[in-house]
């Protein structure tokens, strides 16, 4: 993840600020607004669709209730006729003459009264097997075609009310939704079929008020009433979009209507005492519902896009203004990079760019001053290095330079040797060797083994001076580096510092060790003692003094002299490193490259 973020940051850093501002606007404003707009559009569309679905469901429920109200009266009439003794007598009497039949029909006017009294009923007729009765469009003798009809068979096979869309031979064979019911006469061991036709105008008027395509179908799929009059009388399976709706359970479904995504609401109606029922279906296309919401969404989206376009133009203008000022400042920077330090930036303003312009001018002034200082410093440093190179070593060596001292020590050594004082003679010989080596010191480098020999002589003398109880030493040198050439008097002053300052307050058990190690092309030298150590504040003072270029007699053969010589010859990374813990001793080390050269 970090790698991806770094890569992204790297790519963003390569984009111009003007483009970054535009990109930031698109990312921070345009995208969120677009997402919110899409979300609100979808939410509005879905809300409108849900409300329309609920409205259609309510409409279907209303049609169901109105249909129930229309067919409620025919059901009640059929219940009355089911136990009507007068109807039983009319149907089952064996008439002797036509007059007696007409007289019976004249006395029984219930069918006509019901039709006149209730608008829901269009016609009532009774089918009977009594051969002595006359057909008068109310009482009809059963014929073979009637016997073979499906609705007649269904009525005889199962008691109860049947609903079907059948033709009425008394009304020019027009089809009507009809209540069909078998009425039995146990006294006469006979039966007949009652058919009550529902007024089609009532159903059409009810359906025509619906805002969407709505229909009522019977149990066989015949469309009884519909918003579209051309569908009435057809089987629903003949309609492409509704061929699968015959056996659909109650609910809301999605499907294609006239090639458009649509929804359909199905509701079942099973009247009281009915064997079968009716099905109410309402269809609407989603587009017709959400078209208004889509127009509002499109209008809102257009307004948002226009606003965003104006914002992009304004962002572009402002970013161009900012970029222009930064380009002017960049040209001034390029002039400085080419060496022209007399440049003055004229970018004004109190914003960040204006502040940068003023800081740039201050920086140019400071650079000019610093360059003057650096030139003077380089001049002084060159003079100092020249003096250090040519005189420094001789000055250090001249501190122990008198020839008479060497001659006097040689005379003392010979007398001590002649008198048998071998220890004194050896110490004097070592001291004389040190003096001779110091007399021979010049600007040339010496072998590491010669420097170590001087160190050994110095430590032997100090051991003789303090005694073995107070001072011991150990030299651990890498044989592979003994012939490496190093500047003279580099190690001996550090050992002397360890003995003089580190072990000054040690009454016994003082120890000094010297380690040299050749690691590749680097020579590592480390001097350690187990003396009193140095406090942190004192180490900080010593580190500060190491970089002090002023001469001081206390440091002529001290740490500072060695440090500055190492830095001048090998570079800043080759100076002294001091580590110390109060009460536990001090370690001083340095590393120099083999065959190193004087840095320019």
Order of alpha helices (4+ residues) and beta strands (2+ residues): alpha-alpha-alpha-alpha-alpha-alpha-beta-beta-alpha-alpha-beta-beta-beta-alpha-beta-beta-beta-beta-beta-alpha-alpha-alpha-alpha-alpha-beta-alpha-beta-beta-alpha-beta-beta-alpha-alpha-beta-beta
